[in-house]
Amino acid sequence: MGSPPELTVGRLLSTWRLDPPALLLVVLLGGLYGWGVLRLARRGERWSAARTAAFAGAGLGTLVTATMSSLAVYDRVLFWPAALQNVLLDLVAPLGLALGDPLRLALRALPEPSARRLRRVLTGRPVRLLTFPLVSTALVLGTELAVYCTPYFATALRVDALHQVLYLHLLVAGCLFVVPVLTREEALPAWCTHPVRAALVFLDGIVDAVPGIVVLTRGTLIAGAWYGRHHPAWSPDVQHDQQLGGGAMIGVAELVALPFLLAVLVQWARAERSGTAALDRRLDRELVPAPPSPSAPPSAPAAGDRVRPWWETEDGEVARRLRQGR
């Protein structure tokens, strides 16, 4: 393997290479998403342009950047492009895909029998187990640690097929946590309310920094034999290269945590507004004027001028709270 030319800012921005398996995945995901949007449009239903842009730009765009940009060109001679590449696939691309809400789009666009089958799969025990918040968080952390603390990464540098498996492994592990948290479908247990999701995202932001800290502070070199043999003369020493990679991983992990948390908070606010609007509509239906009493004088108000509202007669939690607030 020949050494590529010195990595300058210009080459960092302009150097690209084709990765057929990654391109096939991008075309497949983009085609399916576009088919869903077009199917809704033909039925006269609207799909958010912002969600489409997030899926295509932040999701598929990040996938292309990680697998076909200069990061992929230099990942076998420098550690830091490979580390940045992996964290983009594990954290950034899943967030972009999840902001497009592909699960809800699929359930709305598919014919009813297919949508029912997909919903059964999503609510089945295997998927529920893999997307359970603590399990999916452990899978993301375990994947990153396995990459850098086992021969997994060093072997993937030598074997192209395993390198592609590594790409897909990182992407799927990240999606298992992010997509269920941000979808508007009920893909998580009932106790995962929006406050709980916000807390989980905050915790995940801390956990995601752990692999970067491990790489940054590790005394031994990761894939040291490979990078020692292929390290170009124009680059910093291998140990410094690894420290740059660890720092990049920490920086990206912390940067991603903020928009992820903001997305959950926005969903929380929208859910609260929807709940309030639904309660207002119920109150409007319940508070209807009572029929006039035939024995009451025309000029005098009836004893029951209005029917008793539902919160005075029902014993639910919402009713008790309304009575206490009166």
N, C-alpha and C positions, 0 to 999 in steps of 0.2 A: 504494500500500500504506500503510494507516494505521499509526501507531506504537502498539504495545500499551502498556498501563499500566505504571507503574514496577514493576520486578521486585523484589518483597520476598520474604522467607523464606516467608511464607504462600502467595504466588502461585507461588513455585518448587515448592512441594510439592503445590499443589492445581490448577494450571492444566494442562489436557489438551486435546488435539484428536485427531480421528479421521484416520488415514492409511490409506485403503482398501488400497493395494498392500501396505503393511507388515502390516496386519491379515490380509490374505489369506495372506501367507507364514507368519505365526505360526500361523494355523489349519491350514494345510497341514502344516507341520512337526509341530505338536502332534498332529494327527489321525493322521499316519503313525506317530508314536512310540507313541501310545495304542493303535493297531491292533496293533502288534507286541507290546506288553505283554499285551493281551487274548488274542492268539493263543497266546502261550506259556502263559498261565493256563489256557486251555481244554484244552491238552495236559497239564496238570498240572505244568508247569515253572515255576520261580520266577525272577522278575527283581527285582533289587535296588531297593527303594523309595528308597534314597538316590540311586541313579543317576537314577531318574525325577524326584525332587525337584530334583536339580541341573539336569537338562535343562529342566524346566518353569520353575523359579525363576531360577537364575543365567543360563540360556541364553535362553529365550523371554521371561522377565521383563525382562532387560536389553535385548532387542530392542525390546520395547514401550516401555520407558523412553526409549530413544534416539530413537525415531521418533514418539512420540505424547505425551510429557510436555512440561513447560514448556521443555525444551531445544529441542524442535522448534518451539514457539510463538515463541521469541525468537531462533532461530538466524539469521534474516535481518536482525535489527537489532543484534545483539551477536555479536562473534566468539567469545568464550569458550564460550557454549553450543554453538556449532557445533563447536568444537575438542573439547569434552568428548563431544559426540554421536559424533563420528567415532572417537575412541579407544575408546569403549564398544563400537562395532560392530566395530572392528578387533581388539580384545584381550579384552575382558571377555565379550561374548556368545559368541565361539568357544570360550573356555575352559569356560563353562557347558554348551554343547552337547556338547563333547568329554567332559566328566565323565559325561554320560549314556551314553557309548559307543554311539552310534546304529549304527555299522557292525556291531558284534557282534550287536546286537539284530536288525538287518535280516537278517543271515545265518542267525540261529537261527529267525526267525519266518517267513521266506519258504519257499514250497515248494522242494523240492530242485532242480528244474530252474532256477527263478528264482535261487536262491542260487548255483548254479554260474555262471550268467551274470554275476551281480553280482561274484562273486569274480574272474572273468576280466577284468572291467572294472577292478577295483581293482588287479589285478596286471599290467594292460596297460602298454605303454610310455608312453603320454601321461600317465596318472595317476602312474606311477612317477616320471616326470620332474618333474611339477609338485609332487609331495610329497617329492621328494628334499630333505633338510634344508637344504642350502645354497641350493638354488633357491627353496624356499618362504620362507626367511628373507629372501632378496633381494627376493622378490615383495612381502612385507609392507612392508619398508623402502622399496622403490621406489614402492609405492602411496601411502604416506604423503607421501613427498617430492614425488611427482607432484601430489598434491592441493594442496600449499601452495607449490610452486615453479614451477607452470605455471598457465595460465589455467583449468585444470580446475575448481577450486573456485569461482572468480568466475563462470564460465559456469553452473555448477550452481545458483548462487543465483538466476540469472535464469530458467533453464529447468527447470520442475518435473520433466519426464520425465528429464532428465539428473541431477537431484537424487536420484531413485529409483535410477538406475543407480549413482550414487556410493555410496548405502547398500549395495546388493547387492555392489558391487565390494569395499568394505571388509570386509564379512562373509565373502565367499568367500576373499579373500586370507588373512584370519586363520585360517579353518578349514583351509586347505591345510597350514598348519604345525602347528596345535595338535591336530587330530583324529587324524592318524596317530601322533603321539607318545604319546597317551594311550589309544588303542584297544588292546584285548587281541588283536586280529587282527594278523597279520604284514603290516603295511602299509608297513614300512620295510625297507631293506636289512639283511642278516644282521649286518653289522658295527655296526648301531645297537643295541647292547646297552643295558641300563639305565644303566650308568655313562656311556656316550657320550650317551645322551638327557639325563641330568642336566647334563652339560657343555654340551650344545646349548641347554638351557633357560636355563642361567646366562648363556651368551653372548647369547641372544635377549633376556634382560632388559636387557642393556647396549645392544643395538642398538635396542630399542624406545624408548629414551630419546632417541635421536638426533633424530627429527622434532620433539619438544618443545623440545629445545635450539636447533634451527634456528629455530623459530618465536619462541622467547623472545629470541634474540639478533639476529634479523634487523632490519636497519636500515630497510628499506622495508616498507610496509604490505601485508598480504595482502588482496586484494580491496579495496584502499583506496578506490577510486572508489565501489564499492557501499556500503561501510559509512560512508564520509564523507557520502554522500547520504541514507542512511536512519538514521544514528546518532541516537538519541533524546536530548533535552536533559537528561533526568534521569540519564544514565549517565556514567561516566568517559570521558575522551578516548579516541580510537580507538587510539592507540599503547599506552596503559595497558591497554585492553581486550585487545589482542593479547598483551601480556605475561602477563595473567591466563590466557589460553588456553594459552600455552606452558607455564606453570607447572602448570596442571591436567593437561596431557598427560604431563608428566614424572612427576607424582605418581601418576597412575593406572597408568602403565607400570611403575613400581617396585612399586606395591602388588600388581599382578597377578602379577609374577614370583615372589613368595613362595609363594602357594597352588599355582601351576603347578609349581614345583620340589618342593613337598611332595607333590603328587599323584604325580610321577614317583618320588620316594623311597619312597612307600608301595607303589607297584607293584613296585619293585625288591625291597623286603623280602618281599612276598608271593611273588614269583618264586623268591627264595632258599629260602623255607620249602617251597614246592612241590617244588623240586629236591631238597632234603634228604629230604623225605618219600618221594619216588620212589626215591632211592638206598637209603633204609632198607628199603623194600619189596623191592627187588632183592636186597639182602643177605640178607633173611629167606628169600627163595626159594632163593638159592644155597647158604646154609649149612644144608643138611639132613643129618641123621645118615647115615653110611655103613652099609651092611649089615654085620652082624657076620661076622668071618672064621671059616670052619668049623674051621680048624686051631688056633685060639687057645683056651687053656683058658677055661672059663666064668668063672673068677674074675679072669682077667687082662684088661686092656683090649686091644683089638685095636690092631695097629700103626697102622692108619689109622682112628683113632677117629672122625674126621670127614673128609668129602671136602675136597680142596684148594679154598679159595675162589677165585672167578673172578679176583680181582686178582693171584693168584700164577701164573695160567696165561695171562691175556690180556695184550696189549701196548698197550692204549689209554692215553690221557693220564690218565684217572681212575685206572686200575690202577697206573700208575707213581707217581702221587702218593700213593696209599694204601700202596704198598710202601715209599716213602721215609719215610713217617710212622710206620712200625712200628718 
